[in-house]
Amino acid sequence: MVLVITFSRCEYVKSYIAELLSDNWLLKSKLA
């Protein structure tokens, strides 16, 4: 059970970081 929670949390963090990176990329492309 704990493993499942940890895994889902890890997946959530990964998707969150991916969104942050894509947002930063969009901002940079707009500024460029």
VOLOTOR-347251 format. One record per atom (N, C-alpha, C): residue number from 1; x, y, z; atom name; residue in one letter. Coordinates in Angstrom, 3 decimals, decimal comma, padded with zeros to 6 digits. Atoms other than C-alpha are relative to their C-alpha. Layout:
BEGIN
+-----+----------+----------+----------+------+-----+
!   n !     east !    north !       up ! atom ! res !
+-----+----------+----------+----------+------+-----+
! NUM !        X !        Y !        Z !   CA !   a !
...
+-----+----------+----------+----------+------+-----+
// end
This chain:
BEGIN
+-----+----------+----------+----------+------+-----+
!   n !     east !    north !       up ! atom ! res !
+-----+----------+----------+----------+------+-----+
!   1 !  000,833 ! -001,203 !  000,000 !    N !   m !
!   1 !  000,000 !  000,000 !  000,000 !   CA !   m !
!   1 !  000,869 !  001,255 !  000,000 !    C !   m !
!   2 ! -000,903 ! -001,157 ! -000,059 !    N !   v !
!   2 !  002,761 !  002,413 !  000,932 !   CA !   v !
!   2 !  000,739 !  000,168 ! -001,322 !    C !   v !
!   3 ! -000,708 ! -000,064 !  001,277 !    N !   l !
!   3 !  004,591 !  001,519 ! -002,270 !   CA !   l !
!   3 ! -000,851 !  000,668 ! -001,064 !    C !   l !
!   4 !  000,901 ! -000,573 !  001,004 !    N !   v !
!   4 !  001,561 !  002,429 ! -004,362 !   CA !   v !
!   4 ! -000,109 !  001,507 !  000,192 !    C !   v !
!   5 !  000,117 ! -001,437 ! -000,281 !    N !   i !
!   5 !  001,203 !  005,801 ! -002,632 !   CA !   i !
!   5 !  001,285 !  000,715 ! -000,415 !    C !   i !
!   6 ! -001,281 ! -000,608 !  000,361 !    N !   t !
!   6 !  004,907 !  006,521 ! -003,073 !   CA !   t !
!   6 !  000,148 !  000,089 ! -001,513 !    C !   t !
!   7 ! -000,122 !  000,022 !  001,453 !    N !   f !
!   7 !  004,756 !  005,535 ! -006,743 !   CA !   f !
!   7 ! -000,874 !  001,071 ! -000,633 !    C !   f !
!   8 !  000,909 ! -000,996 !  000,581 !    N !   s !
!   8 !  001,722 !  007,701 ! -007,497 !   CA !   s !
!   8 !  000,505 !  001,404 !  000,295 !    C !   s !
!   9 ! -000,548 ! -001,313 ! -000,340 !    N !   r !
!   9 !  003,348 !  010,593 ! -005,688 !   CA !   r !
!   9 !  001,171 !  000,331 ! -000,910 !    C !   r !
!  10 ! -001,145 ! -000,192 !  000,892 !    N !   c !
!  10 !  006,506 !  010,129 ! -007,755 !   CA !   c !
!  10 ! -000,486 !  000,369 ! -001,392 !    C !   c !
!  11 !  000,556 ! -000,297 !  001,322 !    N !   e !
!  11 !  004,442 !  010,107 ! -010,957 !   CA !   e !
!  11 ! -000,564 !  001,414 ! -000,027 !    C !   e !
!  12 !  000,579 ! -001,342 ! -000,078 !    N !   y !
!  12 !  002,657 !  013,261 ! -009,817 !   CA !   y !
!  12 !  001,092 !  001,053 ! -000,061 !    C !   y !
!  13 ! -001,120 ! -000,947 ! -000,007 !    N !   v !
!  13 !  005,944 !  015,030 ! -009,137 !   CA !   v !
!  13 !  000,623 !  000,090 ! -001,387 !    C !   v !
!  14 ! -000,601 ! -000,003 !  001,343 !    N !   k !
!  14 !  007,302 !  013,972 ! -012,527 !   CA !   k !
!  14 ! -000,852 !  000,792 ! -000,988 !    C !   k !
!  15 !  000,879 ! -000,728 !  000,921 !    N !   s !
!  15 !  004,264 !  015,298 ! -014,379 !   CA !   s !
!  15 ! -000,006 !  001,484 !  000,343 !    C !   s !
!  16 ! -000,030 ! -001,398 ! -000,428 !    N !   y !
!  16 !  004,393 !  018,494 ! -012,312 !   CA !   y !
!  16 !  001,261 !  000,686 ! -000,521 !    C !   y !
!  17 ! -001,264 ! -000,554 !  000,497 !    N !   i !
!  17 !  008,048 !  019,062 ! -013,201 !   CA !   i !
!  17 ! -000,048 !  000,144 ! -001,516 !    C !   i !
!  18 !  000,102 ! -000,065 !  001,459 !    N !   a !
!  18 !  007,316 !  018,287 ! -016,849 !   CA !   a !
!  18 ! -000,835 !  001,201 ! -000,419 !    C !   a !
!  19 !  000,832 ! -001,157 !  000,327 !    N !   e !
!  19 !  004,572 !  020,926 ! -016,853 !   CA !   e !
!  19 !  000,770 !  001,292 !  000,234 !    C !   e !
!  20 ! -000,802 ! -001,190 ! -000,281 !    N !   l !
!  20 !  006,901 !  023,461 ! -015,242 !   CA !   l !
!  20 !  001,002 !  000,234 ! -001,124 !    C !   l !
!  21 ! -000,994 ! -000,126 !  001,059 !    N !   l !
!  21 !  009,565 !  022,753 ! -017,866 !   CA !   l !
!  21 ! -000,643 !  000,460 ! -001,298 !    C !   l !
!  22 !  000,663 ! -000,386 !  001,249 !    N !   s !
!  22 !  007,110 !  023,040 ! -020,754 !   CA !   s !
!  22 ! -000,495 !  001,442 !  000,093 !    C !   s !
!  23 !  000,422 ! -001,386 ! -000,182 !    N !   d !
!  23 !  005,739 !  026,284 ! -019,283 !   CA !   d !
!  23 !  001,187 !  000,936 ! -000,193 !    C !   d !
!  24 ! -001,198 ! -000,814 !  000,157 !    N !   n !
!  24 !  009,262 !  027,688 ! -019,044 !   CA !   n !
!  24 !  000,415 !  000,068 ! -001,466 !    C !   n !
!  25 ! -000,370 !  000,036 !  001,412 !    N !   w !
!  25 !  009,927 !  026,601 ! -022,624 !   CA !   w !
!  25 ! -000,923 !  000,904 ! -000,806 !    C !   w !
!  26 !  000,958 ! -000,857 !  000,703 !    N !   l !
!  26 !  006,739 !  028,342 ! -023,809 !   CA !   l !
!  26 !  000,318 !  001,465 !  000,259 !    C !   l !
!  27 ! -000,327 ! -001,385 ! -000,335 !    N !   l !
!  27 !  007,700 !  031,520 ! -021,969 !   CA !   l !
!  27 !  001,246 !  000,449 ! -000,759 !    C !   l !
!  28 ! -001,237 ! -000,350 !  000,697 !    N !   k !
!  28 !  011,191 !  031,461 ! -023,462 !   CA !   k !
!  28 ! -000,247 !  000,178 ! -001,492 !    C !   k !
!  29 !  000,259 ! -000,104 !  001,438 !    N !   s !
!  29 !  009,866 !  030,879 ! -026,976 !   CA !   s !
!  29 ! -000,804 !  001,265 ! -000,296 !    C !   s !
!  30 !  000,760 ! -001,234 !  000,203 !    N !   k !
!  30 !  007,438 !  033,786 ! -026,543 !   CA !   k !
!  30 !  000,917 !  001,213 !  000,098 !    C !   k !
!  31 ! -000,906 ! -001,131 ! -000,194 !    N !   l !
!  31 !  010,196 !  036,086 ! -025,293 !   CA !   l !
!  31 !  001,012 !  000,088 ! -001,134 !    C !   l !
!  32 ! -001,034 !  000,018 !  001,037 !    N !   a !
!  32 !  012,644 !  035,008 ! -027,986 !   CA !   a !
!  32 ! -000,484 !  000,683 ! -001,277 !    C !   a !
+-----+----------+----------+----------+------+-----+
// end
